[in-house]
Amino acid sequence: MSNVVIVGAGFAGLAAARVLAPQHTVIVVDKGRGVGGRAATRRIDDATLDHGAQFITTHTAEFAEEVEHWATAGVVTPWFHGQVGPHGVTNPDGHVRYRGTPTMNSIPRHLARGLDVRTETTVTALRVEHGRWLVQFDNEVLTADAVILTSPVPQSLALLDAGGVDLADDDRVALETVRYDPCIAVLAVFGGPVELPEPGALRLTDSPIDWMAEHVRKGVSARPAVTFHTTASFSEQHWDDPHDDIAAAVLGAAPFLDGHTAVATQVHRWRYARPSVLHPAPCLHATNLPPLLFAGDAFDGAKVEGAFLSGRRAAEQMLALI
Ligand SMILES: Cc1cc2nc3c(=O)[nH]c(=O)nc-3n(C[C@H](O)[C@H](O)[C@H](O)COP(=O)(O)OP(=O)(O)OC[C@H]3O[C@@H](n4cnc5c(N)ncnc54)[C@H](O)[C@@H]3O)c2cc1C
């Protein structure tokens, strides 16, 4: 048995851990308060909002089978079919979109069951010593035979740089090619019902808002509450703006809110929201180092499906190395 440390308890890290844990000692660490990474849910008083990933789609038979298991376990259910536009659903016969039940974060919490997952545990550096990995935290060091990094790629590279690890030139060039778009999310709670067309979500064009979803209608919240995701260009331009200015700009641009005033707003900045330039393979094995794999949604697939399958592929490759 080898000791494997997996950095990140999002879909990629948890998928990898579930493959490796039956055969090896696996510890998953995450700096967040809970598991799930960008599949995040927040409570504001008695309102509940998914503020990262909004729904799941399946494009491969492998992932569709996994989502069926999640449906059987009661952590996903179909939300709507097809795509949404500025006036609601545009092609009701299209792909099914699944939502988490009751929230998107329920799915990673389900995946984490039975695993050794340590949250609020930030890795600060990775070092190599005597052919093994030293995983450095604020007050502790773990020794590992192998590491899988599922944090967004720039964050993973920073951990190696902090520990003075020399990546092979080709690996570094490949990883530094990966790019992400940012996304500012505005979460707004309302005093009365907010009526959006079926399914309670819109994708807008020619607006600072890319997506908005009402969470009573989605089946997530006891109280009317809307998540707004801004476009990448709005997010870049307004990244450092004060909370109130961002919330005012977004609420001012939102359709279907006539006569509604938000009683509470929060702003969340997702710096590495979605990959815009992906690595062309489902994971990357770092050459000339103790076993080290990079995985996550920037590897081949994007979105929850890509992240999950990337984690699995990395774990399978790791099984061949250790
Ligand atoms: C606003 C938004 C909307 C989205 N909408 C959708 C959608 O509708 N459908 C869809 O399929 N996808 C959507 N996505 C994308 C989807 O959320 C991601 O593709 C997926 O969740 C990525 O999973 P991951 O495991 O690769 O990364 P993450 O979920 O980012 O997991 C990485 C983890 O690494 C941890 N970490 C980072 N650095 C450290 C460190 N130093 N020490 C310890 N832990 C660390 C982080 O805390 C994080 O939990 C959306 C994303 C965003 C931001």
The ligand as an SDF file (V2000), in Angstrom:
LIG
                    3D

 53 58  0  0  0  0  0  0  0  0999 V2000
  -19.8120   30.1800  -11.5090 C   0  0  0  0  0  0  0  0  0  0  0  0
  -19.6280   28.7650  -12.0170 C   0  0  0  0  0  0  0  0  0  0  0  0
  -20.6730   28.1210  -12.6700 C   0  0  0  0  0  0  0  0  0  0  0  0
  -20.5120   26.8270  -13.1600 C   0  0  0  0  0  0  0  0  0  0  0  0
  -21.5640   26.1730  -13.7290 N   0  0  0  0  0  0  0  0  0  0  0  0
  -21.4230   24.8850  -14.0940 C   0  0  0  0  0  0  0  0  0  0  0  0
  -22.5520   24.1350  -14.5250 C   0  0  0  0  0  0  0  0  0  0  0  0
  -23.6990   24.6160  -14.5250 O   0  0  0  0  0  0  0  0  0  0  0  0
  -22.3530   22.8390  -14.9220 N   0  0  0  0  0  0  0  0  0  0  0  0
  -21.1150   22.2590  -14.8670 C   0  0  0  0  0  0  0  0  0  0  0  0
  -20.9890   21.0690  -15.2060 O   0  0  0  0  0  0  0  0  0  0  0  0
  -20.0440   22.9450  -14.4290 N   0  0  0  0  0  0  0  0  0  0  0  0
  -20.1800   24.2230  -14.0270 C   0  0  0  0  0  0  0  0  0  0  0  0
  -19.1000   24.9090  -13.5370 N   0  0  0  0  0  0  0  0  0  0  0  0
  -17.7820   24.2650  -13.5560 C   0  0  0  0  0  0  0  0  0  0  0  0
  -17.6590   23.2170  -12.4440 C   0  0  0  0  0  0  0  0  0  0  0  0
  -18.0320   23.7850  -11.2150 O   0  0  0  0  0  0  0  0  0  0  0  0
  -16.2060   22.7700  -12.4000 C   0  0  0  0  0  0  0  0  0  0  0  0
  -15.8260   22.3380  -13.6960 O   0  0  0  0  0  0  0  0  0  0  0  0
  -15.9470   21.6230  -11.4260 C   0  0  0  0  0  0  0  0  0  0  0  0
  -16.6580   21.7860  -10.2340 O   0  0  0  0  0  0  0  0  0  0  0  0
  -14.4340   21.5770  -11.1930 C   0  0  0  0  0  0  0  0  0  0  0  0
  -14.1120   20.5200  -10.3030 O   0  0  0  0  0  0  0  0  0  0  0  0
  -12.5680   20.2960   -9.9190 P   0  0  0  0  0  0  0  0  0  0  0  0
  -12.5250   19.1890   -8.9630 O   0  0  0  0  0  0  0  0  0  0  0  0
  -11.7550   20.2080  -11.1720 O   0  0  0  0  0  0  0  0  0  0  0  0
  -12.0930   21.6690   -9.2530 O   0  0  0  0  0  0  0  0  0  0  0  0
  -12.6280   22.4290   -7.8960 P   0  0  0  0  0  0  0  0  0  0  0  0
  -14.0560   22.1560   -7.6830 O   0  0  0  0  0  0  0  0  0  0  0  0
  -12.1840   23.8240   -8.0750 O   0  0  0  0  0  0  0  0  0  0  0  0
  -11.7810   21.7140   -6.7630 O   0  0  0  0  0  0  0  0  0  0  0  0
  -10.4500   22.0720   -6.4690 C   0  0  0  0  0  0  0  0  0  0  0  0
  -10.3010   22.1520   -4.9770 C   0  0  0  0  0  0  0  0  0  0  0  0
   -8.9200   22.3960   -4.6620 O   0  0  0  0  0  0  0  0  0  0  0  0
   -8.9150   23.1010   -3.4390 C   0  0  0  0  0  0  0  0  0  0  0  0
   -7.6060   23.7210   -3.2850 N   0  0  0  0  0  0  0  0  0  0  0  0
   -7.0210   24.6510   -4.0860 C   0  0  0  0  0  0  0  0  0  0  0  0
   -5.8010   24.9810   -3.6060 N   0  0  0  0  0  0  0  0  0  0  0  0
   -5.6330   24.2470   -2.4750 C   0  0  0  0  0  0  0  0  0  0  0  0
   -4.5790   24.1660   -1.5200 C   0  0  0  0  0  0  0  0  0  0  0  0
   -3.4480   24.9000   -1.6300 N   0  0  0  0  0  0  0  0  0  0  0  0
   -4.7250   23.3220   -0.4670 N   0  0  0  0  0  0  0  0  0  0  0  0
   -5.8560   22.5860   -0.3320 C   0  0  0  0  0  0  0  0  0  0  0  0
   -6.8970   22.6340   -1.2100 N   0  0  0  0  0  0  0  0  0  0  0  0
   -6.7700   23.4560   -2.2620 C   0  0  0  0  0  0  0  0  0  0  0  0
  -10.0530   24.0950   -3.5820 C   0  0  0  0  0  0  0  0  0  0  0  0
  -10.4880   24.5490   -2.3120 O   0  0  0  0  0  0  0  0  0  0  0  0
  -11.0920   23.2780   -4.3240 C   0  0  0  0  0  0  0  0  0  0  0  0
  -12.0500   22.7300   -3.4350 O   0  0  0  0  0  0  0  0  0  0  0  0
  -19.2540   26.1810  -13.0110 C   0  0  0  0  0  0  0  0  0  0  0  0
  -18.2110   26.8300  -12.3330 C   0  0  0  0  0  0  0  0  0  0  0  0
  -18.4080   28.0960  -11.8180 C   0  0  0  0  0  0  0  0  0  0  0  0
  -17.3020   28.7500  -11.0370 C   0  0  0  0  0  0  0  0  0  0  0  0
  1  2  1  0
  2  3  1  0
  2 52  2  0
  3  4  2  0
  4  5  1  0
  4 50  1  0
  5  6  2  0
  6  7  1  0
  6 13  1  0
  7  8  2  0
  7  9  1  0
  9 10  1  0
 10 11  2  0
 10 12  1  0
 12 13  2  0
 13 14  1  0
 14 15  1  0
 14 50  1  0
 15 16  1  0
 16 17  1  0
 16 18  1  0
 18 19  1  0
 18 20  1  0
 20 21  1  0
 20 22  1  0
 22 23  1  0
 23 24  1  0
 24 25  2  0
 24 26  1  0
 24 27  1  0
 27 28  1  0
 28 29  2  0
 28 30  1  0
 28 31  1  0
 31 32  1  0
 32 33  1  0
 33 34  1  0
 33 48  1  0
 34 35  1  0
 35 36  1  0
 35 46  1  0
 36 37  1  0
 36 45  1  0
 37 38  2  0
 38 39  1  0
 39 40  1  0
 39 45  2  0
 40 41  1  0
 40 42  2  0
 42 43  1  0
 43 44  2  0
 44 45  1  0
 46 47  1  0
 46 48  1  0
 48 49  1  0
 50 51  2  0
 51 52  1  0
 52 53  1  0
M  END
$$$$
